[in-house]
């Protein structure tokens, strides 16, 4: 008994080692770094200080960027949900070849490298790119649309790539709803809308909640897409942090910003989870 | 409450004919059972009644009015499913009150009506439990209450006892019959269990490959089946192929079977020249005592003690085998020559139909 228990614990060692070396250590290192004084030659000095936190929390500029990051991520998550639900519905009703094809199509945004995908967006949405040119040729617009380097495009591109993370858990939840429940509610007099509101939506929540959290967390931390498609005009926390780390070499300040972002993300996810706890408990059949 | 007329209902899926002209009628307050093996079309018929499926042809009338154009959610029928189909995210009381909520009843009215129906199905005290926290029997009673609380014009039950163990099955079966009788709701009941069908129904439709093989009272289905399929499906049966000799007036015939000549009742349409089979239920046969005139003679080839009775199989001289039940303590020895007496009022002659 004892021996097999030890053996089982042993199986966890590689995973724990990996997380320790590549997550716990760097994070500890970063937390420590955020309390260091700025260095004259090196990225940071030997003494400890609270000045970076004082600056980060005291400066309206950082708060602005943080709030914009969190709100944009929330917007991306909600748009993703709206786009993904009908897709998940169709996927959950499909089987055989049709289901396989749908899975492939849904996963397609993830099959392209992040740079290629974003350069694709840049080419398509450029002022003289194919999108603007076709719209002008069709007579829908007379002046090219300024899409590139706007917040709208950043949101659009993030929604595009995160759709699979929303579709798959919702598809799972929908597949677990027996058809009989719909028939039962219909026989009791429910309209299509009431079936959706009273039965489908609450019972798909075990897919919606993780989908929202997953997409939100990914969107908050997204760097490449905002950096390439947002340009210099729109600043988000990840772009700002990277700029501090690699541009101005103020590592302690960058660390403090990163910790500010992590803590606020954890807070948002925590509050969201607490608020939706009852819904989850009920739907967990 | 309501009469139902199902006329010549048809439904096909690609090249599979699910319903091939099904006609059944239910008088007001009757419980009609659709009995048959899986794939015979009994559930398809029920789903057409409920409005979950649209038939390709035929007609369904409720009190003389066609309901085919009425969508499922406007038909006002109660449906009870094999797997209960309770809403897992609602409490027992919310499940039962859901239909009332859809009808915009006041909170007070919902509360009283839910309370009343819950005491009717003996669920009082479970109002705030979730479906996953109660037993299968209780879940099926919630499903029943949920349908009854809406005072449906028609109650549709799709194998409601199939997921319950034997003891609960009996209990819930009587509950369903009692509630249906008390409320006078016309009901359709789908099952593949013949004893369930016999016990609960006013009328039974035995279904075979998308058609109704026979639609009659349980007694008639059991004692006067129109063909071997129906006899087989409704209980233990012996079949002896025989030669009709001549008609003896309306529905009676003299036949030659197993070395004997018998005068028996028969399917009215049977003619003397038709190939025919004699149905003998095990309980209409007995071992002949000494000095009793035996109809058939044969050798005991098998016997099994079943507690309340004893099961015997007897090979007749002409190759046929008869199964019969004897009292538990009748001495039987394998290989023994015995005589068999036949209760002629329970012998029944049917045309031989290719299965």
Interface residues (C-beta under 8 A of the other chain):
Chain A: X178 X180 X181 X183 X184 X185 X186 X187 X188 X189 X190 X191 X194 X198 X199 X202 X203 X282 X283 X285
Chain B: X50 X51 X52 X72 X73 X74 X75 X76 X77 X78 X79 X81 X83 X85 X86 X87 X88 X89 X90 X98 X99 X102 X103 X130 X131 X132 X146 X147 X150 X156
